[in-house]
Amino acid sequence: MDNKEKVIKAFKDSEEPLNATKVSELSGVEKKEVDKIMKDLKKDETIVSPKRCYWTLKK
């Protein structure tokens, strides 16, 4: 499983929106890498922000 899949899995497994630090803790991926992956996920609209600095998978 690559880092992107780990990050997406962290979002899938979570009941609530997550910030990058929490995603890093849950996925075991370094925060700097999580920031890059989340930037790509935001760009292709895989994740959306229900509140500032917190993200969740698009339904």
mmCIF file of the N, C-alpha and C atoms, coordinates in Angstrom:
data_MODEL
# 
_entry.id   MODEL 
# 
loop_
_atom_site.group_PDB 
_atom_site.id 
_atom_site.type_symbol 
_atom_site.label_atom_id 
_atom_site.label_alt_id 
_atom_site.label_comp_id 
_atom_site.label_asym_id 
_atom_site.label_entity_id 
_atom_site.label_seq_id 
_atom_site.pdbx_PDB_ins_code 
_atom_site.Cartn_x 
_atom_site.Cartn_y 
_atom_site.Cartn_z 
_atom_site.occupancy 
_atom_site.B_iso_or_equiv 
_atom_site.pdbx_formal_charge 
_atom_site.auth_seq_id 
_atom_site.auth_comp_id 
_atom_site.auth_asym_id 
_atom_site.auth_atom_id 
_atom_site.pdbx_PDB_model_num 
ATOM 1   N N  . MET A 1 1  ? 0.854   -1.180 0.000  1.00 0.00 ? 1  MET A N  1 
ATOM 2   C CA . MET A 1 1  ? 0.000   0.000  0.000  1.00 0.00 ? 1  MET A CA 1 
ATOM 3   C C  . MET A 1 1  ? 0.899   1.241  0.000  1.00 0.00 ? 1  MET A C  1 
ATOM 4   N N  . ASP A 1 2  ? 0.672   2.130  -0.960 1.00 0.00 ? 2  ASP A N  1 
ATOM 5   C CA . ASP A 1 2  ? 1.493   3.336  -1.003 1.00 0.00 ? 2  ASP A CA 1 
ATOM 6   C C  . ASP A 1 2  ? 0.918   4.402  -0.059 1.00 0.00 ? 2  ASP A C  1 
ATOM 7   N N  . ASN A 1 3  ? 1.649   5.487  0.099  1.00 0.00 ? 3  ASN A N  1 
ATOM 8   C CA . ASN A 1 3  ? 1.257   6.526  1.057  1.00 0.00 ? 3  ASN A CA 1 
ATOM 9   C C  . ASN A 1 3  ? -0.099  7.146  0.730  1.00 0.00 ? 3  ASN A C  1 
ATOM 10  N N  . LYS A 1 4  ? -0.377  7.334  -0.560 1.00 0.00 ? 4  LYS A N  1 
ATOM 11  C CA . LYS A 1 4  ? -1.662  7.930  -0.940 1.00 0.00 ? 4  LYS A CA 1 
ATOM 12  C C  . LYS A 1 4  ? -2.818  7.034  -0.489 1.00 0.00 ? 4  LYS A C  1 
ATOM 13  N N  . GLU A 1 5  ? -2.666  5.724  -0.676 1.00 0.00 ? 5  GLU A N  1 
ATOM 14  C CA . GLU A 1 5  ? -3.709  4.791  -0.247 1.00 0.00 ? 5  GLU A CA 1 
ATOM 15  C C  . GLU A 1 5  ? -3.875  4.817  1.272  1.00 0.00 ? 5  GLU A C  1 
ATOM 16  N N  . LYS A 1 6  ? -2.763  4.950  2.001  1.00 0.00 ? 6  LYS A N  1 
ATOM 17  C CA . LYS A 1 6  ? -2.830  5.029  3.468  1.00 0.00 ? 6  LYS A CA 1 
ATOM 18  C C  . LYS A 1 6  ? -3.592  6.268  3.918  1.00 0.00 ? 6  LYS A C  1 
ATOM 19  N N  . VAL A 1 7  ? -3.332  7.392  3.237  1.00 0.00 ? 7  VAL A N  1 
ATOM 20  C CA . VAL A 1 7  ? -4.017  8.645  3.578  1.00 0.00 ? 7  VAL A CA 1 
ATOM 21  C C  . VAL A 1 7  ? -5.516  8.519  3.296  1.00 0.00 ? 7  VAL A C  1 
ATOM 22  N N  . ILE A 1 8  ? -5.873  7.984  2.146  1.00 0.00 ? 8  ILE A N  1 
ATOM 23  C CA . ILE A 1 8  ? -7.294  7.814  1.804  1.00 0.00 ? 8  ILE A CA 1 
ATOM 24  C C  . ILE A 1 8  ? -7.968  6.868  2.797  1.00 0.00 ? 8  ILE A C  1 
ATOM 25  N N  . LYS A 1 9  ? -7.273  5.802  3.184  1.00 0.00 ? 9  LYS A N  1 
ATOM 26  C CA . LYS A 1 9  ? -7.825  4.858  4.163  1.00 0.00 ? 9  LYS A CA 1 
ATOM 27  C C  . LYS A 1 9  ? -8.078  5.556  5.499  1.00 0.00 ? 9  LYS A C  1 
ATOM 28  N N  . ALA A 1 10 ? -7.185  6.446  5.912  1.00 0.00 ? 10 ALA A N  1 
ATOM 29  C CA . ALA A 1 10 ? -7.387  7.183  7.165  1.00 0.00 ? 10 ALA A CA 1 
ATOM 30  C C  . ALA A 1 10 ? -8.680  7.996  7.102  1.00 0.00 ? 10 ALA A C  1 
ATOM 31  N N  . PHE A 1 11 ? -8.945  8.626  5.963  1.00 0.00 ? 11 PHE A N  1 
ATOM 32  C CA . PHE A 1 11 ? -10.203 9.370  5.796  1.00 0.00 ? 11 PHE A CA 1 
ATOM 33  C C  . PHE A 1 11 ? -11.404 8.436  5.816  1.00 0.00 ? 11 PHE A C  1 
ATOM 34  N N  . LYS A 1 12 ? -11.297 7.292  5.121  1.00 0.00 ? 12 LYS A N  1 
ATOM 35  C CA . LYS A 1 12 ? -12.410 6.332  5.077  1.00 0.00 ? 12 LYS A CA 1 
ATOM 36  C C  . LYS A 1 12 ? -12.750 5.801  6.454  1.00 0.00 ? 12 LYS A C  1 
ATOM 37  N N  . ASP A 1 13 ? -11.727 5.526  7.257  1.00 0.00 ? 13 ASP A N  1 
ATOM 38  C CA . ASP A 1 13 ? -11.925 4.919  8.576  1.00 0.00 ? 13 ASP A CA 1 
ATOM 39  C C  . ASP A 1 13 ? -12.411 5.911  9.621  1.00 0.00 ? 13 ASP A C  1 
ATOM 40  N N  . SER A 1 14 ? -12.303 7.201  9.329  1.00 0.00 ? 14 SER A N  1 
ATOM 41  C CA . SER A 1 14 ? -12.666 8.219  10.308 1.00 0.00 ? 14 SER A CA 1 
ATOM 42  C C  . SER A 1 14 ? -14.134 8.617  10.186 1.00 0.00 ? 14 SER A C  1 
ATOM 43  N N  . GLU A 1 15 ? -14.754 8.814  11.338 1.00 0.00 ? 15 GLU A N  1 
ATOM 44  C CA . GLU A 1 15 ? -16.158 9.254  11.375 1.00 0.00 ? 15 GLU A CA 1 
ATOM 45  C C  . GLU A 1 15 ? -16.262 10.766 11.201 1.00 0.00 ? 15 GLU A C  1 
ATOM 46  N N  . GLU A 1 16 ? -15.175 11.472 11.488 1.00 0.00 ? 16 GLU A N  1 
ATOM 47  C CA . GLU A 1 16 ? -15.215 12.934 11.487 1.00 0.00 ? 16 GLU A CA 1 
ATOM 48  C C  . GLU A 1 16 ? -14.137 13.503 10.568 1.00 0.00 ? 16 GLU A C  1 
ATOM 49  N N  . PRO A 1 17 ? -14.270 14.778 10.198 1.00 0.00 ? 17 PRO A N  1 
ATOM 50  C CA . PRO A 1 17 ? -13.238 15.421 9.365  1.00 0.00 ? 17 PRO A CA 1 
ATOM 51  C C  . PRO A 1 17 ? -11.888 15.438 10.074 1.00 0.00 ? 17 PRO A C  1 
ATOM 52  N N  . LEU A 1 18 ? -10.818 15.367 9.293  1.00 0.00 ? 18 LEU A N  1 
ATOM 53  C CA . LEU A 1 18 ? -9.464  15.293 9.840  1.00 0.00 ? 18 LEU A CA 1 
ATOM 54  C C  . LEU A 1 18 ? -8.601  16.434 9.333  1.00 0.00 ? 18 LEU A C  1 
ATOM 55  N N  . ASN A 1 19 ? -7.613  16.833 10.147 1.00 0.00 ? 19 ASN A N  1 
ATOM 56  C CA . ASN A 1 19 ? -6.598  17.763 9.663  1.00 0.00 ? 19 ASN A CA 1 
ATOM 57  C C  . ASN A 1 19 ? -5.350  16.943 9.316  1.00 0.00 ? 19 ASN A C  1 
ATOM 58  N N  . ALA A 1 20 ? -4.373  17.577 8.717  1.00 0.00 ? 20 ALA A N  1 
ATOM 59  C CA . ALA A 1 20 ? -3.182  16.866 8.231  1.00 0.00 ? 20 ALA A CA 1 
ATOM 60  C C  . ALA A 1 20 ? -2.430  16.163 9.354  1.00 0.00 ? 20 ALA A C  1 
ATOM 61  N N  . THR A 1 21 ? -2.361  16.780 10.517 1.00 0.00 ? 21 THR A N  1 
ATOM 62  C CA . THR A 1 21 ? -1.650  16.171 11.644 1.00 0.00 ? 21 THR A CA 1 
ATOM 63  C C  . THR A 1 21 ? -2.320  14.863 12.058 1.00 0.00 ? 21 THR A C  1 
ATOM 64  N N  . LYS A 1 22 ? -3.634  14.873 12.139 1.00 0.00 ? 22 LYS A N  1 
ATOM 65  C CA . LYS A 1 22 ? -4.377  13.673 12.541 1.00 0.00 ? 22 LYS A CA 1 
ATOM 66  C C  . LYS A 1 22 ? -4.242  12.585 11.479 1.00 0.00 ? 22 LYS A C  1 
ATOM 67  N N  . VAL A 1 23 ? -4.301  12.975 10.206 1.00 0.00 ? 23 VAL A N  1 
ATOM 68  C CA . VAL A 1 23 ? -4.127  12.010 9.117  1.00 0.00 ? 23 VAL A CA 1 
ATOM 69  C C  . VAL A 1 23 ? -2.748  11.364 9.231  1.00 0.00 ? 23 VAL A C  1 
ATOM 70  N N  . SER A 1 24 ? -1.740  12.162 9.526  1.00 0.00 ? 24 SER A N  1 
ATOM 71  C CA . SER A 1 24 ? -0.383  11.662 9.681  1.00 0.00 ? 24 SER A CA 1 
ATOM 72  C C  . SER A 1 24 ? -0.309  10.634 10.813 1.00 0.00 ? 24 SER A C  1 
ATOM 73  N N  . GLU A 1 25 ? -0.951  10.939 11.942 1.00 0.00 ? 25 GLU A N  1 
ATOM 74  C CA . GLU A 1 25 ? -0.953  10.011 13.080 1.00 0.00 ? 25 GLU A CA 1 
ATOM 75  C C  . GLU A 1 25 ? -1.661  8.707  12.731 1.00 0.00 ? 25 GLU A C  1 
ATOM 76  N N  . LEU A 1 26 ? -2.810  8.806  12.068 1.00 0.00 ? 26 LEU A N  1 
ATOM 77  C CA . LEU A 1 26 ? -3.606  7.613  11.764 1.00 0.00 ? 26 LEU A CA 1 
ATOM 78  C C  . LEU A 1 26 ? -2.980  6.743  10.680 1.00 0.00 ? 26 LEU A C  1 
ATOM 79  N N  . SER A 1 27 ? -2.339  7.377  9.710  1.00 0.00 ? 27 SER A N  1 
ATOM 80  C CA . SER A 1 27 ? -1.820  6.632  8.560  1.00 0.00 ? 27 SER A CA 1 
ATOM 81  C C  . SER A 1 27 ? -0.374  6.189  8.737  1.00 0.00 ? 27 SER A C  1 
ATOM 82  N N  . GLY A 1 28 ? 0.344   6.849  9.652  1.00 0.00 ? 28 GLY A N  1 
ATOM 83  C CA . GLY A 1 28 ? 1.754   6.536  9.835  1.00 0.00 ? 28 GLY A CA 1 
ATOM 84  C C  . GLY A 1 28 ? 2.641   7.147  8.766  1.00 0.00 ? 28 GLY A C  1 
ATOM 85  N N  . VAL A 1 29 ? 2.083   8.075  7.979  1.00 0.00 ? 29 VAL A N  1 
ATOM 86  C CA . VAL A 1 29 ? 2.831   8.761  6.925  1.00 0.00 ? 29 VAL A CA 1 
ATOM 87  C C  . VAL A 1 29 ? 3.317   10.096 7.481  1.00 0.00 ? 29 VAL A C  1 
ATOM 88  N N  . GLU A 1 30 ? 4.539   10.471 7.140  1.00 0.00 ? 30 GLU A N  1 
ATOM 89  C CA . GLU A 1 30 ? 5.114   11.735 7.611  1.00 0.00 ? 30 GLU A CA 1 
ATOM 90  C C  . GLU A 1 30 ? 4.219   12.916 7.221  1.00 0.00 ? 30 GLU A C  1 
ATOM 91  N N  . LYS A 1 31 ? 4.084   13.901 8.129  1.00 0.00 ? 31 LYS A N  1 
ATOM 92  C CA . LYS A 1 31 ? 3.160   15.021 7.893  1.00 0.00 ? 31 LYS A CA 1 
ATOM 93  C C  . LYS A 1 31 ? 3.485   15.786 6.612  1.00 0.00 ? 31 LYS A C  1 
ATOM 94  N N  . LYS A 1 32 ? 4.764   15.971 6.327  1.00 0.00 ? 32 LYS A N  1 
ATOM 95  C CA . LYS A 1 32 ? 5.146   16.692 5.115  1.00 0.00 ? 32 LYS A CA 1 
ATOM 96  C C  . LYS A 1 32 ? 4.618   15.957 3.872  1.00 0.00 ? 32 LYS A C  1 
ATOM 97  N N  . GLU A 1 33 ? 4.706   14.649 3.885  1.00 0.00 ? 33 GLU A N  1 
ATOM 98  C CA . GLU A 1 33 ? 4.199   13.822 2.778  1.00 0.00 ? 33 GLU A CA 1 
ATOM 99  C C  . GLU A 1 33 ? 2.668   13.879 2.730  1.00 0.00 ? 33 GLU A C  1 
ATOM 100 N N  . VAL A 1 34 ? 2.026   13.860 3.896  1.00 0.00 ? 34 VAL A N  1 
ATOM 101 C CA . VAL A 1 34 ? 0.558   13.961 3.966  1.00 0.00 ? 34 VAL A CA 1 
ATOM 102 C C  . VAL A 1 34 ? 0.102   15.277 3.342  1.00 0.00 ? 34 VAL A C  1 
ATOM 103 N N  . ASP A 1 35 ? 0.808   16.373 3.643  1.00 0.00 ? 35 ASP A N  1 
ATOM 104 C CA . ASP A 1 35 ? 0.451   17.677 3.065  1.00 0.00 ? 35 ASP A CA 1 
ATOM 105 C C  . ASP A 1 35 ? 0.470   17.627 1.540  1.00 0.00 ? 35 ASP A C  1 
ATOM 106 N N  . LYS A 1 36 ? 1.502   16.997 0.970  1.00 0.00 ? 36 LYS A N  1 
ATOM 107 C CA . LYS A 1 36 ? 1.597   16.888 -0.495 1.00 0.00 ? 36 LYS A CA 1 
ATOM 108 C C  . LYS A 1 36 ? 0.452   16.062 -1.064 1.00 0.00 ? 36 LYS A C  1 
ATOM 109 N N  . ILE A 1 37 ? 0.186   14.921 -0.422 1.00 0.00 ? 37 ILE A N  1 
ATOM 110 C CA . ILE A 1 37 ? -0.879  14.028 -0.900 1.00 0.00 ? 37 ILE A CA 1 
ATOM 111 C C  . ILE A 1 37 ? -2.234  14.726 -0.800 1.00 0.00 ? 37 ILE A C  1 
ATOM 112 N N  . MET A 1 38 ? -2.474  15.411 0.319  1.00 0.00 ? 38 MET A N  1 
ATOM 113 C CA . MET A 1 38 ? -3.755  16.104 0.491  1.00 0.00 ? 38 MET A CA 1 
ATOM 114 C C  . MET A 1 38 ? -3.913  17.218 -0.537 1.00 0.00 ? 38 MET A C  1 
ATOM 115 N N  . LYS A 1 39 ? -2.819  17.872 -0.903 1.00 0.00 ? 39 LYS A N  1 
ATOM 116 C CA . LYS A 1 39 ? -2.886  18.913 -1.927 1.00 0.00 ? 39 LYS A CA 1 
ATOM 117 C C  . LYS A 1 39 ? -3.402  18.325 -3.244 1.00 0.00 ? 39 LYS A C  1 
ATOM 118 N N  . ASP A 1 40 ? -2.882  17.156 -3.605 1.00 0.00 ? 40 ASP A N  1 
ATOM 119 C CA . ASP A 1 40 ? -3.354  16.480 -4.824 1.00 0.00 ? 40 ASP A CA 1 
ATOM 120 C C  . ASP A 1 40 ? -4.807  16.041 -4.694 1.00 0.00 ? 40 ASP A C  1 
ATOM 121 N N  . LEU A 1 41 ? -5.175  15.520 -3.529 1.00 0.00 ? 41 LEU A N  1 
ATOM 122 C CA . LEU A 1 41 ? -6.555  15.068 -3.318 1.00 0.00 ? 41 LEU A CA 1 
ATOM 123 C C  . LEU A 1 41 ? -7.532  16.241 -3.366 1.00 0.00 ? 41 LEU A C  1 
ATOM 124 N N  . LYS A 1 42 ? -7.101  17.410 -2.891 1.00 0.00 ? 42 LYS A N  1 
ATOM 125 C CA . LYS A 1 42 ? -7.944  18.617 -2.968 1.00 0.00 ? 42 LYS A CA 1 
ATOM 126 C C  . LYS A 1 42 ? -8.127  19.029 -4.415 1.00 0.00 ? 42 LYS A C  1 
ATOM 127 N N  . LYS A 1 43 ? -7.018  18.963 -5.177 1.00 0.00 ? 43 LYS A N  1 
ATOM 128 C CA . LYS A 1 43 ? -7.049  19.393 -6.578 1.00 0.00 ? 43 LYS A CA 1 
ATOM 129 C C  . LYS A 1 43 ? -8.039  18.563 -7.391 1.00 0.00 ? 43 LYS A C  1 
ATOM 130 N N  . ASP A 1 44 ? -8.016  17.232 -7.200 1.00 0.00 ? 44 ASP A N  1 
ATOM 131 C CA . ASP A 1 44 ? -8.946  16.393 -7.977 1.00 0.00 ? 44 ASP A CA 1 
ATOM 132 C C  . ASP A 1 44 ? -10.264 16.157 -7.238 1.00 0.00 ? 44 ASP A C  1 
ATOM 133 N N  . GLU A 1 45 ? -10.485 16.923 -6.147 1.00 0.00 ? 45 GLU A N  1 
ATOM 134 C CA . GLU A 1 45 ? -11.733 16.942 -5.385 1.00 0.00 ? 45 GLU A CA 1 
ATOM 135 C C  . GLU A 1 45 ? -12.114 15.590 -4.794 1.00 0.00 ? 45 GLU A C  1 
ATOM 136 N N  . THR A 1 46 ? -11.112 14.806 -4.399 1.00 0.00 ? 46 THR A N  1 
ATOM 137 C CA . THR A 1 46 ? -11.369 13.559 -3.681 1.00 0.00 ? 46 THR A CA 1 
ATOM 138 C C  . THR A 1 46 ? -11.759 13.875 -2.246 1.00 0.00 ? 46 THR A C  1 
ATOM 139 N N  . ILE A 1 47 ? -11.155 14.958 -1.694 1.00 0.00 ? 47 ILE A N  1 
ATOM 140 C CA . ILE A 1 47 ? -11.515 15.404 -0.351 1.00 0.00 ? 47 ILE A CA 1 
ATOM 141 C C  . ILE A 1 47 ? -12.068 16.825 -0.423 1.00 0.00 ? 47 ILE A C  1 
ATOM 142 N N  . VAL A 1 48 ? -12.979 17.109 0.490  1.00 0.00 ? 48 VAL A N  1 
ATOM 143 C CA . VAL A 1 48 ? -13.594 18.441 0.576  1.00 0.00 ? 48 VAL A CA 1 
ATOM 144 C C  . VAL A 1 48 ? -13.522 18.917 2.021  1.00 0.00 ? 48 VAL A C  1 
ATOM 145 N N  . SER A 1 49 ? -13.637 20.221 2.206  1.00 0.00 ? 49 SER A N  1 
ATOM 146 C CA . SER A 1 49 ? -13.504 20.808 3.538  1.00 0.00 ? 49 SER A CA 1 
ATOM 147 C C  . SER A 1 49 ? -14.857 21.267 4.085  1.00 0.00 ? 49 SER A C  1 
ATOM 148 N N  . PRO A 1 50 ? -15.379 20.564 5.118  1.00 0.00 ? 50 PRO A N  1 
ATOM 149 C CA . PRO A 1 50 ? -16.624 21.020 5.741  1.00 0.00 ? 50 PRO A CA 1 
ATOM 150 C C  . PRO A 1 50 ? -16.387 22.189 6.695  1.00 0.00 ? 50 PRO A C  1 
ATOM 151 N N  . LYS A 1 51 ? -15.149 22.300 7.221  1.00 0.00 ? 51 LYS A N  1 
ATOM 152 C CA . LYS A 1 51 ? -14.786 23.442 8.053  1.00 0.00 ? 51 LYS A CA 1 
ATOM 153 C C  . LYS A 1 51 ? -13.306 23.716 7.879  1.00 0.00 ? 51 LYS A C  1 
ATOM 154 N N  . ARG A 1 52 ? -12.902 24.903 8.183  1.00 0.00 ? 52 ARG A N  1 
ATOM 155 C CA . ARG A 1 52 ? -11.532 25.343 7.932  1.00 0.00 ? 52 ARG A CA 1 
ATOM 156 C C  . ARG A 1 52 ? -10.475 24.383 8.498  1.00 0.00 ? 52 ARG A C  1 
ATOM 157 N N  . CYS A 1 53 ? -9.529  24.012 7.640  1.00 0.00 ? 53 CYS A N  1 
ATOM 158 C CA . CYS A 1 53 ? -8.392  23.147 7.995  1.00 0.00 ? 53 CYS A CA 1 
ATOM 159 C C  . CYS A 1 53 ? -8.759  21.697 8.277  1.00 0.00 ? 53 CYS A C  1 
ATOM 160 N N  . TYR A 1 54 ? -9.996  21.317 8.094  1.00 0.00 ? 54 TYR A N  1 
ATOM 161 C CA . TYR A 1 54 ? -10.405 19.930 8.275  1.00 0.00 ? 54 TYR A CA 1 
ATOM 162 C C  . TYR A 1 54 ? -10.984 19.406 6.982  1.00 0.00 ? 54 TYR A C  1 
ATOM 163 N N  . TRP A 1 55 ? -10.713 18.145 6.693  1.00 0.00 ? 55 TRP A N  1 
ATOM 164 C CA . TRP A 1 55 ? -11.080 17.570 5.409  1.00 0.00 ? 55 TRP A CA 1 
ATOM 165 C C  . TRP A 1 55 ? -11.741 16.219 5.577  1.00 0.00 ? 55 TRP A C  1 
ATOM 166 N N  . THR A 1 56 ? -12.580 15.868 4.610  1.00 0.00 ? 56 THR A N  1 
ATOM 167 C CA . THR A 1 56 ? -13.246 14.582 4.598  1.00 0.00 ? 56 THR A CA 1 
ATOM 168 C C  . THR A 1 56 ? -13.411 14.133 3.149  1.00 0.00 ? 56 THR A C  1 
ATOM 169 N N  . LEU A 1 57 ? -13.635 12.848 2.942  1.00 0.00 ? 57 LEU A N  1 
ATOM 170 C CA . LEU A 1 57 ? -13.832 12.352 1.581  1.00 0.00 ? 57 LEU A CA 1 
ATOM 171 C C  . LEU A 1 57 ? -15.129 12.911 1.021  1.00 0.00 ? 57 LEU A C  1 
ATOM 172 N N  . LYS A 1 58 ? -15.118 13.229 -0.268 1.00 0.00 ? 58 LYS A N  1 
ATOM 173 C CA . LYS A 1 58 ? -16.308 13.718 -0.939 1.00 0.00 ? 58 LYS A CA 1 
ATOM 174 C C  . LYS A 1 58 ? -17.298 12.555 -1.036 1.00 0.00 ? 58 LYS A C  1 
ATOM 175 N N  . LYS A 1 59 ? -18.523 12.810 -0.709 1.00 0.00 ? 59 LYS A N  1 
ATOM 176 C CA . LYS A 1 59 ? -19.561 11.756 -0.724 1.00 0.00 ? 59 LYS A CA 1 
ATOM 177 C C  . LYS A 1 59 ? -20.018 11.479 -2.128 1.00 0.00 ? 59 LYS A C  1 
# 
